[in-house]
Amino acid sequence: MKEFITRTVTAFFLIIFAYGIIQYVPSLYFSIILFIIASLAVRELVKLTEPKMFSYVLAILSGLLIAASFTFDRIPLSVGVFGGVFATGIYFLATIRQKEKLDTFIRDMGIHFLVLFYLYLPLYFMLELKKLGPNYLFFMIIVIAIGDSGAYFVGSAIGKHKIYPVASPKKSLEGLIAAIITAALSGWLSIVLFPVPVEPSIAIATGGVIGLLSQLSDPVESLFKRSSGKKDSGDLLPGHGGVLDRVDSYIFCAPALFFIIMYIWN
């Protein structure tokens, strides 16, 4: 009961915080907040993966290049991506001076690229959704939240067929189907509460797709935790684990929803 109360109180404040920054904070300041959140997730990911050579300065620099590309229209995304890749290459050229360090080079450089392409780049599509209009972000958040709830309650009640026990022992086929259905229905609910110019049928279909992607994104993040023997990515959020645990679904869903809106809704 105590854990449930802790989770509920934390969730309440997270909802208020998310609503406030999405609805009222200008894009520039939203970008700064998003950068801080992504950087906290980076810190947790690094703790889980434990690279031998890792530069937080380089990671922050790469993140800033991605942030600048999304924030300022005059800076192409390719500049931010290439800048991060280039800076990473230069860092390892400057750092590796002994053959012994080559033993972990591939892993260490891979984790730097993981930070760039798994966290900063996909999460910054939330800023793109915000630029389209706050209601697009609300659409994603509502669909993911309701889909996750559907998966949890149905999976807990009747879930018998495990779909990926290595990463997520509690996830079941029944829960996955419930997530897709409830997420699809919440696509319609979202455009009722937060109107956007899209046909209800398309919103429902999009909700189902986002619900499926959310259920796939979560176990990918869980693999990092399972491989390091951890239950949560961190303990920053009482009752909810770490920041990475809270943003994992958006890693797949934010870019997907943006491209769906740009190429299917429009």
Contacts in CASP RR format, 6 or more apart in sequence:
PFRMAT RR
TARGET T0000
AUTHOR 0000-0000-0000
METHOD contacts of the structure
MODEL  1
MKEFITRTVTAFFLIIFAYGIIQYVPSLYFSIILFIIASLAVRELVKLTE
PKMFSYVLAILSGLLIAASFTFDRIPLSVGVFGGVFATGIYFLATIRQKE
KLDTFIRDMGIHFLVLFYLYLPLYFMLELKKLGPNYLFFMIIVIAIGDSG
AYFVGSAIGKHKIYPVASPKKSLEGLIAAIITAALSGWLSIVLFPVPVEP
SIAIATGGVIGLLSQLSDPVESLFKRSSGKKDSGDLLPGHGGVLDRVDSY
IFCAPALFFIIMYIWN
3 239 0 8 1.000
6 238 0 8 1.000
6 239 0 8 1.000
7 238 0 8 1.000
7 239 0 8 1.000
7 240 0 8 1.000
9 238 0 8 1.000
10 237 0 8 1.000
10 238 0 8 1.000
10 239 0 8 1.000
10 240 0 8 1.000
11 240 0 8 1.000
14 237 0 8 1.000
14 240 0 8 1.000
14 246 0 8 1.000
18 141 0 8 1.000
21 29 0 8 1.000
21 30 0 8 1.000
21 33 0 8 1.000
22 30 0 8 1.000
22 130 0 8 1.000
22 134 0 8 1.000
22 137 0 8 1.000
22 138 0 8 1.000
23 134 0 8 1.000
25 33 0 8 1.000
27 71 0 8 1.000
27 127 0 8 1.000
27 130 0 8 1.000
27 131 0 8 1.000
28 71 0 8 1.000
30 127 0 8 1.000
30 130 0 8 1.000
31 67 0 8 1.000
31 70 0 8 1.000
31 71 0 8 1.000
31 124 0 8 1.000
31 127 0 8 1.000
34 67 0 8 1.000
34 123 0 8 1.000
34 124 0 8 1.000
34 126 0 8 1.000
34 127 0 8 1.000
35 63 0 8 1.000
35 64 0 8 1.000
35 67 0 8 1.000
37 123 0 8 1.000
37 243 0 8 1.000
37 247 0 8 1.000
38 63 0 8 1.000
38 119 0 8 1.000
38 120 0 8 1.000
38 123 0 8 1.000
38 124 0 8 1.000
38 247 0 8 1.000
39 59 0 8 1.000
39 60 0 8 1.000
39 63 0 8 1.000
40 236 0 8 1.000
40 243 0 8 1.000
41 119 0 8 1.000
41 123 0 8 1.000
41 233 0 8 1.000
41 243 0 8 1.000
41 244 0 8 1.000
41 247 0 8 1.000
42 59 0 8 1.000
42 115 0 8 1.000
42 119 0 8 1.000
42 120 0 8 1.000
43 56 0 8 1.000
44 233 0 8 1.000
44 234 0 8 1.000
44 242 0 8 1.000
44 243 0 8 1.000
44 244 0 8 1.000
45 111 0 8 1.000
45 114 0 8 1.000
45 115 0 8 1.000
45 118 0 8 1.000
45 119 0 8 1.000
45 224 0 8 1.000
45 233 0 8 1.000
45 244 0 8 1.000
46 54 0 8 1.000
46 56 0 8 1.000
46 59 0 8 1.000
46 111 0 8 1.000
46 115 0 8 1.000
47 233 0 8 1.000
47 234 0 8 1.000
48 224 0 8 1.000
48 225 0 8 1.000
48 227 0 8 1.000
48 228 0 8 1.000
48 230 0 8 1.000
48 233 0 8 1.000
48 244 0 8 1.000
49 111 0 8 1.000
49 114 0 8 1.000
49 224 0 8 1.000
49 228 0 8 1.000
50 228 0 8 1.000
51 104 0 8 1.000
51 107 0 8 1.000
51 108 0 8 1.000
51 111 0 8 1.000
51 112 0 8 1.000
52 101 0 8 1.000
52 104 0 8 1.000
52 107 0 8 1.000
52 108 0 8 1.000
53 92 0 8 1.000
53 95 0 8 1.000
53 96 0 8 1.000
53 101 0 8 1.000
53 104 0 8 1.000
53 105 0 8 1.000
53 108 0 8 1.000
54 108 0 8 1.000
54 111 0 8 1.000
54 112 0 8 1.000
55 91 0 8 1.000
55 95 0 8 1.000
55 112 0 8 1.000
58 87 0 8 1.000
58 88 0 8 1.000
58 91 0 8 1.000
58 112 0 8 1.000
59 112 0 8 1.000
59 115 0 8 1.000
59 116 0 8 1.000
61 84 0 8 1.000
61 87 0 8 1.000
62 83 0 8 1.000
62 84 0 8 1.000
62 87 0 8 1.000
62 88 0 8 1.000
62 112 0 8 1.000
62 115 0 8 1.000
62 116 0 8 1.000
62 120 0 8 1.000
63 84 0 8 1.000
63 115 0 8 1.000
63 116 0 8 1.000
63 120 0 8 1.000
65 79 0 8 1.000
65 80 0 8 1.000
65 81 0 8 1.000
65 83 0 8 1.000
65 84 0 8 1.000
65 87 0 8 1.000
66 77 0 8 1.000
66 80 0 8 1.000
66 81 0 8 1.000
66 84 0 8 1.000
66 116 0 8 1.000
66 120 0 8 1.000
66 121 0 8 1.000
66 124 0 8 1.000
67 120 0 8 1.000
67 124 0 8 1.000
68 75 0 8 1.000
68 80 0 8 1.000
69 75 0 8 1.000
69 76 0 8 1.000
69 77 0 8 1.000
69 78 0 8 1.000
69 79 0 8 1.000
69 80 0 8 1.000
69 81 0 8 1.000
70 77 0 8 1.000
70 124 0 8 1.000
70 125 0 8 1.000
70 127 0 8 1.000
70 128 0 8 1.000
71 127 0 8 1.000
81 116 0 8 1.000
81 121 0 8 1.000
84 116 0 8 1.000
85 113 0 8 1.000
85 116 0 8 1.000
88 109 0 8 1.000
88 112 0 8 1.000
88 113 0 8 1.000
88 116 0 8 1.000
89 109 0 8 1.000
91 112 0 8 1.000
92 105 0 8 1.000
92 108 0 8 1.000
92 109 0 8 1.000
95 101 0 8 1.000
96 102 0 8 1.000
96 105 0 8 1.000
118 251 0 8 1.000
119 251 0 8 1.000
122 250 0 8 1.000
122 251 0 8 1.000
122 252 0 8 1.000
122 254 0 8 1.000
122 255 0 8 1.000
123 247 0 8 1.000
123 250 0 8 1.000
123 251 0 8 1.000
123 254 0 8 1.000
125 254 0 8 1.000
125 255 0 8 1.000
125 257 0 8 1.000
125 258 0 8 1.000
126 137 0 8 1.000
126 140 0 8 1.000
126 250 0 8 1.000
126 254 0 8 1.000
128 254 0 8 1.000
128 258 0 8 1.000
129 136 0 8 1.000
129 137 0 8 1.000
129 140 0 8 1.000
129 254 0 8 1.000
129 257 0 8 1.000
129 258 0 8 1.000
129 261 0 8 1.000
130 136 0 8 1.000
130 137 0 8 1.000
132 258 0 8 1.000
132 261 0 8 1.000
133 196 0 8 1.000
134 194 0 8 1.000
135 194 0 8 1.000
135 195 0 8 1.000
135 196 0 8 1.000
136 196 0 8 1.000
136 257 0 8 1.000
136 261 0 8 1.000
138 190 0 8 1.000
138 193 0 8 1.000
138 194 0 8 1.000
139 187 0 8 1.000
139 190 0 8 1.000
139 191 0 8 1.000
139 194 0 8 1.000
139 196 0 8 1.000
139 203 0 8 1.000
139 257 0 8 1.000
140 210 0 8 1.000
140 250 0 8 1.000
140 253 0 8 1.000
140 254 0 8 1.000
140 257 0 8 1.000
142 186 0 8 1.000
142 187 0 8 1.000
142 189 0 8 1.000
142 190 0 8 1.000
142 193 0 8 1.000
142 194 0 8 1.000
143 183 0 8 1.000
143 186 0 8 1.000
143 187 0 8 1.000
143 190 0 8 1.000
143 206 0 8 1.000
143 207 0 8 1.000
143 208 0 8 1.000
143 210 0 8 1.000
143 211 0 8 1.000
143 214 0 8 1.000
144 183 0 8 1.000
144 210 0 8 1.000
144 211 0 8 1.000
144 214 0 8 1.000
144 249 0 8 1.000
144 250 0 8 1.000
144 253 0 8 1.000
145 186 0 8 1.000
146 182 0 8 1.000
146 183 0 8 1.000
146 185 0 8 1.000
146 186 0 8 1.000
146 189 0 8 1.000
147 178 0 8 1.000
147 179 0 8 1.000
147 180 0 8 1.000
147 182 0 8 1.000
147 183 0 8 1.000
147 186 0 8 1.000
147 211 0 8 1.000
147 214 0 8 1.000
148 179 0 8 1.000
148 214 0 8 1.000
148 215 0 8 1.000
148 218 0 8 1.000
148 249 0 8 1.000
149 182 0 8 1.000
150 175 0 8 1.000
150 178 0 8 1.000
150 179 0 8 1.000
150 182 0 8 1.000
151 171 0 8 1.000
151 175 0 8 1.000
151 176 0 8 1.000
151 178 0 8 1.000
151 179 0 8 1.000
151 182 0 8 1.000
151 215 0 8 1.000
152 175 0 8 1.000
153 178 0 8 1.000
154 174 0 8 1.000
154 175 0 8 1.000
154 177 0 8 1.000
154 178 0 8 1.000
155 170 0 8 1.000
155 172 0 8 1.000
155 174 0 8 1.000
155 175 0 8 1.000
155 178 0 8 1.000
156 170 0 8 1.000
158 174 0 8 1.000
159 172 0 8 1.000
159 173 0 8 1.000
159 174 0 8 1.000
159 175 0 8 1.000
160 172 0 8 1.000
160 174 0 8 1.000
161 172 0 8 1.000
161 173 0 8 1.000
161 174 0 8 1.000
162 169 0 8 1.000
162 171 0 8 1.000
162 172 0 8 1.000
162 173 0 8 1.000
163 171 0 8 1.000
163 172 0 8 1.000
163 173 0 8 1.000
163 176 0 8 1.000
164 171 0 8 1.000
164 219 0 8 1.000
166 223 0 8 1.000
166 226 0 8 1.000
167 219 0 8 1.000
167 220 0 8 1.000
167 222 0 8 1.000
167 223 0 8 1.000
167 226 0 8 1.000
168 218 0 8 1.000
168 219 0 8 1.000
168 222 0 8 1.000
171 215 0 8 1.000
171 218 0 8 1.000
171 219 0 8 1.000
176 212 0 8 1.000
176 215 0 8 1.000
179 211 0 8 1.000
179 212 0 8 1.000
179 214 0 8 1.000
179 215 0 8 1.000
180 208 0 8 1.000
180 211 0 8 1.000
180 212 0 8 1.000
180 215 0 8 1.000
181 208 0 8 1.000
183 207 0 8 1.000
183 208 0 8 1.000
183 210 0 8 1.000
183 211 0 8 1.000
183 212 0 8 1.000
183 214 0 8 1.000
184 204 0 8 1.000
184 205 0 8 1.000
184 207 0 8 1.000
184 208 0 8 1.000
184 211 0 8 1.000
185 204 0 8 1.000
186 207 0 8 1.000
187 203 0 8 1.000
187 204 0 8 1.000
187 206 0 8 1.000
187 207 0 8 1.000
187 208 0 8 1.000
188 200 0 8 1.000
188 203 0 8 1.000
188 204 0 8 1.000
190 203 0 8 1.000
191 198 0 8 1.000
191 200 0 8 1.000
191 203 0 8 1.000
196 203 0 8 1.000
197 265 0 8 1.000
198 206 0 8 1.000
198 265 0 8 1.000
202 264 0 8 1.000
202 265 0 8 1.000
206 257 0 8 1.000
206 260 0 8 1.000
206 264 0 8 1.000
206 265 0 8 1.000
209 256 0 8 1.000
209 260 0 8 1.000
210 253 0 8 1.000
210 256 0 8 1.000
210 257 0 8 1.000
211 253 0 8 1.000
213 249 0 8 1.000
213 252 0 8 1.000
213 253 0 8 1.000
213 256 0 8 1.000
214 249 0 8 1.000
214 252 0 8 1.000
214 253 0 8 1.000
216 252 0 8 1.000
217 248 0 8 1.000
217 249 0 8 1.000
217 250 0 8 1.000
217 251 0 8 1.000
217 252 0 8 1.000
217 253 0 8 1.000
218 248 0 8 1.000
218 249 0 8 1.000
220 248 0 8 1.000
220 251 0 8 1.000
220 252 0 8 1.000
221 233 0 8 1.000
221 244 0 8 1.000
221 245 0 8 1.000
221 248 0 8 1.000
221 251 0 8 1.000
224 233 0 8 1.000
224 244 0 8 1.000
225 231 0 8 1.000
225 232 0 8 1.000
225 233 0 8 1.000
232 241 0 8 1.000
232 242 0 8 1.000
232 245 0 8 1.000
233 241 0 8 1.000
233 242 0 8 1.000
233 243 0 8 1.000
233 244 0 8 1.000
233 245 0 8 1.000
234 241 0 8 1.000
234 242 0 8 1.000
234 243 0 8 1.000
234 244 0 8 1.000
234 245 0 8 1.000
235 241 0 8 1.000
235 242 0 8 1.000
236 242 0 8 1.000
236 243 0 8 1.000
237 243 0 8 1.000
237 245 0 8 1.000
237 246 0 8 1.000
240 246 0 8 1.000
END
